[in-house]
Amino acid sequence: MLNRSNHQNPDSGNRLFLFGLAMLFALTLSFPAEAGGNGVAITGAQVLLPDGNLEGDWAVIVGNDGKIQALVPGSTVDEKAFDQVYRAPEGSVLTPGLHDLMGALGTRGKPGSLRSGTVLVDEQLDAGSSFDSTDPWLDVAAHHGVLYTTLVAQPLGVVNGKSATFLCHSDSSATRLGSGKMMLALGDSVLSANRVPTSRTALLSIWREWMQTGPEALKDPGLLYVAEGIDLRQALALPWSADAIPVFIHTGGDGRSPLNLMKVLPKPVHMVVGPLLEGGSRAHLMMAVRASKQGVELSFAGGLPAGPADHLRGSAAMAVSAGMDAAAARRALFSNPAQVSGALETGEVSAGKRADLVLFSGDPLDTASSVIHVWRGGHGTRVAEPGKVDELESVRK
C-alpha cells in the first residue's frame, strides 16, 4: 500500500537538492563515462516528480531496453552521446502515462467476460481474458496520454478474481504489466436471490467469518468495491490488520460517506473515486476533496471508451478547482494508479521504470494543455492533434 511519507512536500530547495543527488547517483550507475550513452535523451521539459510536484530543467535518459536509465540536469547532457535527442518546447511537462482504472478500454466496449458472481468466491477469474489488443481505442487513448488500462470483473461476488493491466497499444500482441490485484466487494451488488447471501446481515457475517478462516484473498486484500457510503462504513467496521488494508473503490460516495479512515484504520489508505465529469455529482466531488484533505491518497477512476478521452485530466482539474491540492491531484493521475493496479514498473519518471512517457504542452492539470509526444517502451510518436499521429520528431546523430 501507499506510504504517506513518500508524499510529503518538504522545503523546495531541500527537495531539489536531494532529488538531484539521487538522480546523479543513478546516472553514475547507469552511464559510466566510457559507455558512450546510446538510447534517447529528452531535454528541456519540467518533470513530474513522484510526490506530484513539477521540477525542471531535467533531462530524461531512456535506454535501448525501453526503461528510464536516469534523470540528470539538462545542462550536463552531451547530445552527441545519444542515438536520439528530443528537445522539448519551453514550458512543456514530461509525465508518466495516464491510467484508465476500471473502465472497458481494450475490450472493444464489450467487457462481457468480466462477469462474475455465479459463485461467491472466484479466485481464478482473470479480468485479462476480456482484453483485445487490437482494439483501436487503445491508440486513440494513447494519443490523449492514457497509456494504461486496468480491467476488473464486475463486483457480483465477494471475491471476483484478479485485475489486469495492459499497455495501451493497438497491436497483434498484448503487453501485460504487473501481476494484478484481487477484486473484492461488499455491498448490494453481491446480494442475490439465487444464492447466499440474500441480505446485508448475512453478507457481513460471511465477511467477518472469512476474514479469520476463509479464502486467502480476504487475508491479503487488493481492491475492495464499496460503492456507497453505507458500504464503506460497514467495511471500516471489519477487523483489518495493519499489513492488509485494501484500496477502497468508492465511486458512489457522497456527503454520507465516512471519511475518518485515517483515524479508524491502522495505516494510511487509498481510495479510488470518480470519474468526476461535468454535470456529475457535486456531492461526490466534494467528498473526494474532503478525503484528500484528510490525508487519504486518491486515484481517479477511468471510463473509456464510454467517457470523454480527456476525462481523467478533467476529473483532476475539477477536484483542484474545488480545493484539492495540485500535487495530490497529480499523484491521483499518475503515481497512485500504479500502486492501485499493482503495475509498479509504471507511474514515475525515475530510473528503472518503464519509459512510457507523455509530453504535455503545459501542466496536465490545465485542460488547455495538449499532448505533444508519447513514448511507449521508449518508442516515441508525435501527436499532431488528438487522434492523429505523425513520426517522432528528433535530432538524429
C-alpha positions in Angstrom: 0.0 0.0 0.0 1.0 3.6 -0.3 3.2 5.2 2.3 2.3 8.8 3.0 5.8 9.6 4.0 6.6 9.4 0.3 4.2 12.1 -0.5 5.2 14.8 2.0 6.1 18.2 0.5 9.4 19.3 2.1 11.1 22.6 1.5 11.6 23.1 -2.2 15.3 23.7 -2.0 15.9 20.6 0.1 13.7 18.5 -2.2 15.6 19.7 -5.3 19.0 19.1 -3.7 18.2 15.5 -2.6 16.4 14.7 -5.8 19.5 15.9 -7.8 21.8 13.8 -5.7 19.7 10.7 -6.2 19.5 11.2 -9.9 23.2 11.9 -10.3 23.9 8.7 -8.4 21.6 6.8 -10.7 23.4 8.3 -13.7 26.7 7.2 -12.3 25.4 3.6 -12.1 23.7 3.6 -15.5 26.0 5.6 -17.7 29.7 5.2 -16.9 31.8 7.7 -18.9 33.3 5.0 -21.2 29.9 3.5 -22.1 29.2 6.2 -24.7 25.5 6.6 -23.9 23.2 5.5 -26.8 19.4 5.5 -26.3 17.4 8.6 -26.2 17.7 11.9 -24.2 14.6 14.0 -23.7 15.7 17.5 -22.6 14.1 20.9 -21.8 10.9 19.8 -20.1 9.8 20.1 -16.5 9.5 16.6 -15.0 6.7 15.3 -12.8 8.2 14.0 -9.5 6.7 11.1 -7.6 5.4 13.5 -4.9 3.3 15.3 -7.5 5.4 18.4 -7.8 7.0 19.7 -11.1 10.7 20.4 -11.3 12.9 21.4 -14.2 15.1 21.6 -16.1 15.8 17.9 -16.2 16.9 15.5 -19.0 15.4 12.0 -19.0 17.7 9.3 -20.3 16.0 6.3 -21.9 17.9 3.2 -22.7 17.6 0.8 -25.6 15.8 -1.6 -23.2 12.8 0.7 -23.1 13.4 1.8 -19.5 14.4 5.1 -17.9 18.0 4.9 -17.0 18.5 8.2 -15.3 17.4 11.8 -14.8 20.2 14.5 -14.9 20.3 18.3 -15.0 19.7 19.3 -18.6 22.8 21.4 -18.8 25.0 18.3 -18.3 23.8 16.3 -21.3 26.2 15.7 -24.1 23.8 15.3 -27.0 26.5 13.6 -29.1 26.4 10.6 -26.8 22.9 9.5 -27.7 21.2 8.0 -30.7 18.3 10.4 -30.5 17.7 13.7 -28.7 14.3 15.3 -28.3 14.4 18.9 -27.3 11.1 19.7 -25.6 9.3 23.0 -26.1 9.6 25.7 -23.5 7.0 25.3 -20.7 6.3 21.6 -21.5 5.9 18.9 -18.8 7.0 15.3 -19.0 5.0 12.8 -17.1 4.3 9.0 -16.9 1.3 7.8 -18.8 -2.2 8.4 -17.5 -4.0 5.3 -16.3 -7.6 4.3 -17.1 -8.7 2.4 -14.0 -11.8 0.0 -14.1 -13.1 1.1 -17.5 -13.7 -1.1 -20.6 -10.7 0.3 -22.6 -9.3 -2.6 -24.6 -12.4 -4.7 -24.6 -13.9 -3.1 -27.7 -16.6 -1.8 -25.4 -17.9 -5.3 -24.6 -16.5 -6.4 -21.3 -18.9 -9.4 -21.2 -16.3 -11.9 -20.0 -15.7 -9.7 -16.9 -18.9 -11.0 -15.3 -18.6 -12.8 -12.0 -20.9 -13.7 -9.2 -22.1 -17.1 -10.3 -20.2 -18.2 -7.3 -19.4 -16.2 -4.2 -15.7 -16.8 -4.4 -13.9 -17.0 -7.7 -10.1 -16.6 -7.1 -9.3 -17.9 -10.6 -11.2 -15.4 -12.7 -8.8 -13.3 -14.8 -10.0 -9.9 -16.0 -7.3 -10.1 -18.6 -9.3 -12.7 -20.5 -11.5 -9.9 -21.9 -8.7 -7.8 -23.3 -8.4 -7.4 -27.1 -5.0 -6.0 -28.1 -6.4 -5.0 -31.5 -9.0 -2.6 -30.0 -8.4 0.7 -32.0 -9.4 2.7 -28.9 -6.1 1.8 -27.3 -4.2 4.0 -29.7 -6.8 6.8 -29.5 -6.5 6.8 -25.7 -2.7 6.8 -26.0 -2.8 9.9 -28.2 -4.6 11.6 -25.3 -1.8 10.5 -22.9 -3.7 7.4 -21.5 -1.0 4.7 -21.7 -2.5 2.0 -19.4 -5.8 0.3 -18.9 -6.7 -1.7 -15.8 -9.7 -4.1 -16.2 -11.6 -5.7 -13.3 -14.5 -8.1 -13.1 -18.0 -6.8 -12.1 -18.3 -6.9 -8.3 -21.0 -9.5 -8.1 -19.3 -11.9 -5.7 -17.2 -11.4 -2.6 -14.1 -12.5 -4.5 -14.1 -11.6 -8.2 -10.7 -12.7 -9.4 -7.7 -10.5 -10.3 -7.4 -7.2 -12.1 -5.3 -7.0 -15.3 -3.3 -4.0 -16.6 -2.2 -3.6 -20.2 -0.2 -1.0 -22.2 -2.4 1.0 -24.5 -1.1 0.0 -27.9 -3.3 -1.5 -30.6 -1.2 -4.4 -31.9 -1.4 -8.2 -32.5 0.2 -8.9 -29.2 -0.5 -7.5 -25.7 1.9 -6.1 -23.2 0.6 -7.0 -19.7 2.0 -5.2 -16.7 2.2 -6.2 -13.1 0.6 -9.3 -11.6 -2.8 -7.8 -10.8 -4.8 -7.5 -7.6 -7.7 -9.4 -6.2 -11.0 -7.7 -6.6 -13.3 -8.0 -3.6 -16.8 -6.5 -3.0 -19.0 -5.5 -0.1 -22.4 -4.1 -1.0 -25.7 -4.7 -2.6 -24.1 -5.8 -5.9 -23.1 -9.1 -4.1 -26.6 -9.9 -2.9 -28.5 -12.5 -5.0 -31.9 -14.2 -4.8 -30.3 -17.4 -6.3 -27.6 -18.0 -3.7 -26.4 -16.7 -0.3 -26.1 -14.1 0.9 -29.5 -12.6 0.3 -29.2 -9.8 2.9 -26.6 -7.4 4.1 -26.7 -9.0 7.6 -25.7 -12.3 6.0 -23.1 -10.7 3.8 -21.4 -9.0 6.8 -21.5 -12.3 8.7 -19.7 -14.0 5.9 -17.1 -11.3 5.7 -16.3 -11.4 9.4 -16.1 -15.2 9.4 -14.0 -15.4 6.3 -11.5 -12.8 7.4 -10.5 -15.2 10.1 -10.8 -18.6 8.4 -11.9 -18.1 4.8 -10.3 -17.6 1.4 -6.7 -16.4 1.3 -7.9 -13.5 -0.9 -9.6 -11.9 2.1 -6.4 -12.1 4.2 -4.4 -10.2 1.6 -7.0 -7.9 0.0 -6.1 -5.8 -3.0 -9.2 -3.8 -4.2 -12.4 -3.6 -2.3 -15.5 -2.3 -4.1 -17.6 -0.3 -1.6 -19.5 2.0 -3.9 -21.9 3.7 -1.4 -21.4 5.4 1.9 -23.1 2.5 3.8 -20.7 0.0 2.2 -17.6 2.0 3.2 -19.0 2.4 6.8 -19.5 -1.3 7.2 -16.1 -2.1 5.6 -14.4 0.2 8.2 -16.0 -1.8 11.0 -14.3 -5.0 9.8 -11.1 -6.2 11.7 -8.4 -5.2 9.1 -4.9 -6.0 10.1 -2.2 -3.4 9.7 -0.5 -5.1 6.8 -3.7 -5.9 4.9 -5.6 -2.7 4.1 -7.4 -2.8 0.7 -7.7 0.0 -1.8 -11.3 1.3 -1.3 -13.1 1.7 -4.6 -15.7 4.3 -3.6 -17.2 5.6 -6.8 -20.6 6.4 -5.4 -19.7 8.3 -2.3 -21.3 11.5 -1.1 -21.9 13.6 2.0 -22.9 10.5 3.9 -19.6 8.7 3.3 -17.5 8.3 6.5 -14.1 10.0 5.9 -12.4 9.2 9.2 -10.4 6.4 7.5 -7.1 7.8 8.8 -8.4 7.5 12.4 -10.1 4.2 12.1 -7.6 2.2 10.1 -4.1 1.3 11.3 -2.2 2.9 8.4 -2.7 5.3 5.6 -5.3 4.3 3.0 -6.0 4.8 -0.7 -9.4 5.4 -2.3 -10.5 5.3 -6.0 -13.1 8.0 -6.8 -14.9 9.3 -9.8 -14.9 9.7 -12.7 -15.7 13.4 -11.9 -17.4 14.7 -15.0 -19.1 17.9 -15.9 -22.7 17.7 -14.8 -21.9 14.9 -12.4 -22.5 14.6 -8.7 -21.3 17.7 -6.8 -21.6 15.7 -3.5 -19.2 13.0 -4.8 -16.7 15.7 -5.9 -16.7 17.4 -2.5 -16.5 14.0 -0.8 -13.3 13.3 -2.8 -11.8 16.7 -2.0 -12.5 16.3 1.8 -11.0 12.8 1.8 -7.8 14.1 0.1 -7.5 17.0 2.6 -7.8 14.4 5.5 -4.8 12.5 4.1 -6.4 9.8 2.0 -4.5 9.2 -1.2 -6.8 9.2 -4.2 -6.9 7.8 -7.7 -9.4 8.8 -10.4 -11.5 6.0 -11.9 -11.5 5.7 -15.7 -14.3 5.3 -18.0 -13.0 4.8 -21.6 -14.3 4.3 -24.1 -17.7 5.5 -22.9 -16.4 8.7 -21.4 -14.6 11.7 -22.9 -11.0 10.9 -23.9 -9.7 13.6 -21.5 -11.9 12.6 -18.6 -9.0 11.8 -16.3 -7.4 15.2 -16.5 -10.9 16.7 -16.4 -11.5 14.9 -13.1 -8.3 16.3 -11.6 -9.0 19.8 -12.8 -12.4 19.8 -11.3 -11.0 18.5 -8.0 -8.3 21.2 -7.9 -10.9 23.9 -8.6 -12.9 22.6 -5.7 -10.0 22.8 -3.3 -7.8 19.7 -3.8 -4.0 20.3 -3.5 -2.5 20.3 -7.0 0.4 17.9 -6.1 -2.2 15.5 -4.6 -4.3 15.7 -7.8 -1.2 14.9 -10.0 -0.5 11.9 -7.8 -4.1 10.8 -8.3 -3.5 10.9 -12.0 -0.1 9.2 -12.3 1.8 7.6 -9.4 -1.2 6.4 -7.3 -2.9 4.4 -10.1 0.3 2.4 -10.5 0.0 1.4 -6.8 -3.7 0.6 -7.2 -3.2 -1.6 -10.2 0.0 -3.3 -9.0 1.8 -2.2 -12.1 4.7 -1.0 -10.1 7.1 -0.7 -13.1 5.0 2.4 -14.1 3.8 5.6 -12.6 7.0 7.5 -12.1 9.6 9.3 -14.2 12.5 7.7 -12.4 15.4 5.3 -13.0 14.3 1.7 -13.6 10.7 2.4 -14.6 9.3 1.8 -18.0 9.8 4.6 -20.4 6.0 5.1 -21.0 6.0 8.9 -21.1 3.8 11.7 -22.1 4.9 15.2 -23.0 2.3 17.9 -22.4 2.5 21.4 -23.6 1.9 22.6 -20.0 0.7 21.4 -16.6 -1.5 18.3 -17.2 -3.9 19.9 -14.6 -4.6 22.6 -17.1 -7.1 21.2 -19.5 -5.9 23.6 -22.2 -2.6 21.8 -22.2 -2.3 19.3 -25.1 -0.3 16.1 -25.7 2.7 16.7 -27.9 4.5 13.3 -27.7 4.0 9.9 -26.2 6.7 7.2 -25.7 5.7 3.6 -25.1 8.6 1.4 -24.0 10.9 4.1 -25.2 9.4 4.3 -28.7 8.2 7.8 -29.5 5.3 9.2 -31.5 4.5 12.8 -32.2 0.8 13.6 -31.7 -0.1 16.2 -34.4 -3.6 16.6 -32.9 -5.8 14.3 -30.8 -6.4 11.1 -32.8 -3.8 11.8 -35.5 -0.2 10.7 -35.2 3.0 11.5 -37.2 6.5 10.3 -36.8 8.7 11.1 -33.8 10.5 14.4 -34.2 14.1 14.0 -33.0 17.6 15.2 -33.7 19.5 12.2 -35.1 23.2 12.0 -34.8 
